[in-house]
Amino acid sequence: MTGDVKSTRRYTSTVRAEQAAGTRRAVLQAARDLFAERGYAATSISAIALRAGVAVDTVYAAAGRKPALLRELVETSVSGTDHAVPAEQRDYVRRAREAATVREKLRIYATAVAEIGVRMAPVHRALAEAAVSDADCAALRSEISARRAANMRLFAADLRDTGELRADLTDDEVADIVWSMNSAEYRALLVGERGWTAERFGSWLADAWVRLLLA
């Protein structure tokens, strides 16, 4: 009998966790869609709740205020999952580190940048808009930029270990070159304004980085 009670409790707990995760996904998707359609400022929590089919209080419980929602969208857009994933645990980072040549490392990373950009573009537009008037969002934007720069210095060191990089470029210069070209702003020029596909953009990045960085 005791075992049956424990099993029932575990089942109930699992069901509730799955329901909560489903609600959170619905809230984040509603926020993503509305930020893209209306912009950050014009999107209210009540509108997000209505789109997600939940109560306003449920939105706050699932993800928090709008700045917290935006942070969650940034993290999940980068990871491609429904939760944040540290850079060193992402699949493309592991594959790039395991690759033997600079060309292969850059190809893997450029492909990932192009794929992430598809998910990240509407979120970045919302973040750029929100950062103008919201201090929390401005701090988030600065944090994301600094985190990306730090990760690029780790990437540059990994590239240097192959012995294939130009000797006249420091690791900081290599990192800054990659950092500037993997930015949402750079993507917006070619994909958003010039109409490049994500695939073409990824191929361009890989080719450009090889030409710029290899000895």
Solvent accessible surface area in square Angstrom, and as a share of the most:
residue,aa,sasa,rsa
1,M,191,0.85
2,T,91,0.53
3,G,44,0.42
4,D,95,0.49
5,V,62,0.36
6,K,108,0.46
7,S,53,0.34
8,T,83,0.48
9,R,168,0.61
10,R,148,0.54
11,Y,151,0.58
12,T,47,0.27
13,S,67,0.43
14,T,71,0.41
15,V,44,0.25
16,R,163,0.60
17,A,61,0.47
18,E,110,0.49
19,Q,114,0.51
20,A,64,0.49
21,A,39,0.30
22,G,27,0.26
23,T,37,0.22
24,R,54,0.20
25,R,120,0.44
26,A,39,0.30
27,V,0,0.00
28,L,12,0.06
29,Q,90,0.40
30,A,3,0.02
31,A,0,0.00
32,R,47,0.17
33,D,46,0.24
34,L,1,0.01
35,F,8,0.03
36,A,54,0.42
37,E,109,0.49
38,R,126,0.46
39,G,17,0.16
40,Y,14,0.05
41,A,82,0.63
42,A,69,0.54
43,T,1,0.00
44,S,51,0.33
45,I,20,0.10
46,S,64,0.41
47,A,17,0.13
48,I,0,0.00
49,A,3,0.02
50,L,152,0.76
51,R,107,0.39
52,A,21,0.16
53,G,67,0.65
54,V,41,0.24
55,A,62,0.48
56,V,59,0.34
57,D,110,0.57
58,T,44,0.26
59,V,0,0.00
60,Y,96,0.37
61,A,91,0.71
62,A,28,0.22
63,A,17,0.13
64,G,18,0.17
65,R,138,0.50
66,K,36,0.15
67,P,14,0.09
68,A,40,0.31
69,L,0,0.00
70,L,0,0.00
71,R,87,0.32
72,E,47,0.21
73,L,2,0.01
74,V,0,0.00
75,E,22,0.10
76,T,12,0.07
77,S,0,0.00
78,V,26,0.15
79,S,21,0.13
80,G,43,0.41
81,T,60,0.35
82,D,56,0.29
83,H,97,0.43
84,A,56,0.43
85,V,25,0.14
86,P,65,0.41
87,A,18,0.14
88,E,93,0.42
89,Q,100,0.45
90,R,28,0.10
91,D,79,0.41
92,Y,32,0.12
93,V,24,0.14
94,R,112,0.41
95,R,105,0.38
96,A,5,0.04
97,R,116,0.42
98,E,137,0.62
99,A,16,0.12
100,A,88,0.68
101,T,60,0.35
102,V,0,0.00
103,R,138,0.50
104,E,61,0.27
105,K,5,0.02
106,L,0,0.00
107,R,115,0.42
108,I,10,0.05
109,Y,22,0.08
110,A,0,0.00
111,T,57,0.33
112,A,6,0.05
113,V,15,0.09
114,A,6,0.05
115,E,99,0.44
116,I,26,0.13
117,G,9,0.08
118,V,84,0.48
119,R,82,0.30
120,M,21,0.09
121,A,17,0.14
122,P,26,0.16
123,V,3,0.01
124,H,31,0.14
125,R,148,0.54
126,A,2,0.02
127,L,3,0.01
128,A,27,0.21
129,E,70,0.31
130,A,1,0.01
131,A,18,0.14
132,V,131,0.75
133,S,103,0.67
134,D,33,0.17
135,A,84,0.65
136,D,79,0.41
137,C,1,0.01
138,A,36,0.28
139,A,62,0.48
140,L,4,0.02
141,R,83,0.30
142,S,74,0.48
143,E,67,0.30
144,I,28,0.14
145,S,37,0.24
146,A,63,0.49
147,R,76,0.28
148,R,57,0.21
149,A,25,0.20
150,A,56,0.44
151,N,36,0.18
152,M,11,0.05
153,R,85,0.31
154,L,107,0.53
155,F,23,0.10
156,A,1,0.00
157,A,45,0.35
158,D,30,0.16
159,L,0,0.00
160,R,70,0.26
161,D,121,0.63
162,T,40,0.23
163,G,68,0.65
164,E,51,0.23
165,L,11,0.05
166,R,75,0.28
167,A,104,0.80
168,D,99,0.51
169,L,23,0.11
170,T,78,0.45
171,D,48,0.25
172,D,77,0.40
173,E,75,0.34
174,V,1,0.00
175,A,1,0.00
176,D,66,0.34
177,I,44,0.22
178,V,1,0.01
179,W,79,0.28
180,S,50,0.32
181,M,21,0.09
182,N,15,0.08
183,S,13,0.08
184,A,29,0.23
185,E,85,0.38
186,Y,55,0.21
187,R,30,0.11
188,A,48,0.37
189,L,98,0.49
190,L,31,0.16
191,V,25,0.15
192,G,60,0.58
193,E,127,0.57
194,R,178,0.65
195,G,59,0.57
196,W,46,0.16
197,T,81,0.47
198,A,21,0.16
199,E,129,0.58
200,R,134,0.49
201,F,1,0.00
202,G,7,0.06
203,S,74,0.47
204,W,95,0.33
205,L,0,0.00
206,A,16,0.12
207,D,59,0.31
208,A,6,0.04
209,W,0,0.00
210,V,27,0.15
211,R,183,0.67
212,L,72,0.36
213,L,0,0.00
214,L,24,0.12
215,A,107,0.83
